[in-house]
Amino acid sequence: MSKGVTNKTLNRINLSWFKNIAQDIKTSKFKFSLPRRVMISKPGKKELRLLSMGNPREKIIQKALTILMEAI
């Protein structure tokens, strides 16, 4: 798995991580980190475009929050 803005990947993710994140969200201690931004070339062109890569663990949190919000 590719690294995001931090060195954390999905390796060694476990149930305790989910419990800790859930507690941090409930107590408003969780803060999303800024995405890593890289300029990449467009296919077949000399132009560059911006690519933002988020932390893979935070993508799990974003998806879970999306599912919860869509259920409301």
C-alpha positions as CSV (number, residue, x, y, z in Angstrom):
1,M,0.0,0.0,0.0
2,S,1.3,3.5,-0.9
3,K,2.0,5.9,1.9
4,G,0.0,9.1,2.1
5,V,1.2,12.3,3.8
6,T,2.5,10.2,6.8
7,N,4.5,7.0,6.9
8,K,1.4,5.0,8.0
9,T,0.0,2.3,5.7
10,L,-2.8,-0.3,6.3
11,N,-0.3,-2.8,7.6
12,R,-1.0,-4.0,11.1
13,I,-4.4,-2.4,11.3
14,N,-6.5,-4.2,13.9
15,L,-9.6,-3.9,16.0
16,S,-7.9,-1.8,18.7
17,W,-7.1,0.8,16.0
18,F,-10.8,1.0,15.1
19,K,-11.8,1.3,18.7
20,N,-9.2,4.1,19.3
21,I,-10.3,6.0,16.3
22,A,-14.0,5.7,17.2
23,Q,-13.3,7.1,20.6
24,D,-11.2,10.0,19.1
25,I,-14.1,10.8,16.8
26,K,-16.7,10.7,19.6
27,T,-14.6,13.1,21.8
28,S,-13.7,15.4,18.8
29,K,-10.0,14.6,19.2
30,F,-9.6,13.2,15.6
31,K,-8.3,15.6,13.0
32,F,-7.7,14.8,9.3
33,S,-4.2,15.4,8.1
34,L,-3.5,17.4,4.9
35,P,-3.1,15.4,1.8
36,R,0.3,14.9,0.1
37,R,0.3,16.9,-3.2
38,V,2.3,16.0,-6.2
39,M,2.5,17.5,-9.7
40,I,2.2,14.8,-12.4
41,S,2.3,15.0,-16.1
42,K,-0.8,14.6,-18.2
43,P,-0.7,11.7,-20.6
44,G,0.5,12.8,-24.0
45,K,1.0,16.4,-23.0
46,K,3.6,18.6,-21.5
47,E,1.2,20.1,-18.9
48,L,1.2,19.1,-15.3
49,R,-1.7,18.5,-13.0
50,L,-2.1,18.3,-9.3
51,L,-2.6,14.9,-7.6
52,S,-3.6,14.8,-3.9
53,M,-3.0,11.6,-2.0
54,G,-4.6,11.1,1.4
55,N,-3.6,8.9,4.3
56,P,-5.0,5.4,3.6
57,R,-6.2,5.0,7.1
58,E,-8.1,8.2,6.9
59,K,-9.7,7.0,3.7
60,I,-11.3,4.2,5.8
61,I,-12.6,6.8,8.2
62,Q,-14.0,9.0,5.3
63,K,-15.8,6.0,3.8
64,A,-17.3,5.0,7.2
65,L,-18.5,8.6,7.7
66,T,-20.0,8.7,4.2
67,I,-21.9,5.5,4.8
68,L,-23.3,6.9,8.1
69,M,-24.3,10.2,6.6
70,E,-26.0,8.5,3.6
71,A,-28.1,6.4,6.0
72,I,-29.5,9.5,7.7
